[in-house]
């Protein structure tokens, strides 16, 4: 698997983290905030041209790092993020509900 250089930004107006590769939108992770103390990670979508290149992982990591930085509880509704968390015990310190 070839891992691409992925930039992730928070598009707060659209409630999603957006992944970009070479300036092109490659995918997103939709979320919902609850009173600025919790985040629900709802759905990850990666453009087929970028699947298998680390875009989804970059989105999951960015979202969880953002939650950790802000001390937010995390509710995982997205199957991709749930599966990703099972392989990354370094996020066990977060308050995560599935």
N, C-alpha and C positions, 0 to 999 in steps of 0.2 A: 504494500500500500504506500503510495506517495502522499506525504503530508504536505499540504500547501501552507503558505504564510497567510494567516487569516487575521483580519482586524475585526474586532467586535465593538459596537457602539450601542448605547442605550437610546432608543428612539422613544422617549417618554410620551410624546404626543400620541403615538400609535400603540403604546403599551407592549413593546417588543424590543428584544435585543436583536440587532441586525449584524450578520456576518458579511464581511466584504473581502473579496480576493481581487487584488489588482484594481480596486475601485468599483468592481461590479458586485451587486448584491448576490450573495451565494446562498443565503438562508436566513431564517429567523427563529426566535424562541418567544412565543407570546406569553405574557404574564398578566397578573392582576394584583394590585396592591391593596392591602387592608390596613387603613389608618396609619400607614407608614411604619408599621411594626411587623408586618408579615407580607410575604410574597407567595402567590400561587403560580407555579410554572405549569402552563396549560398545554402547549403544543409546540413541538419542534418540526420545522419543515426545511429541507435542504433541496435546492435545485438539483435535478438529476445529473447535470453536468459536473457537479461538485461532490456527489455522494462517494463515500469511501476515501475521502481525502482529509478527514479530520475537522470538517466544518461543524458538524453536530457536536463533537467533543469540545471544540473551542467555545461554542455557544453555552453548553452546560457548565463548563469550568468558569466562564466569565460571569454567568448568572449566579452561581453559587459563591464565587469570590465576592461579588457585589453584595450578596445577602450577608455574608460573614462580616464584611467591612462595615455594614450598616447595622449589624446585630439584629437582623430580621429572622423571624421563624420562617421556615420554608415548608410549603405544602406542594407535594409533587403529584400532579395529575397526568403529566406527560409520560407515556411508556418509555420513550427514549431516555429521558433523564433518569427515570427510575432504574432502568437497566444499567446506565452509565454509573450511577451511584454504587451499585453492587460491586463494580470493579475498581472503585476508588475509595478505599477506607479512610483516606486522608480527609474526607469530609464528614466523618462520623461525629465530629464535635458540633456540627450544626444541629439545631432543633428541627428535625425533619419529620413530617407526617406524609404518609402515602395513602 
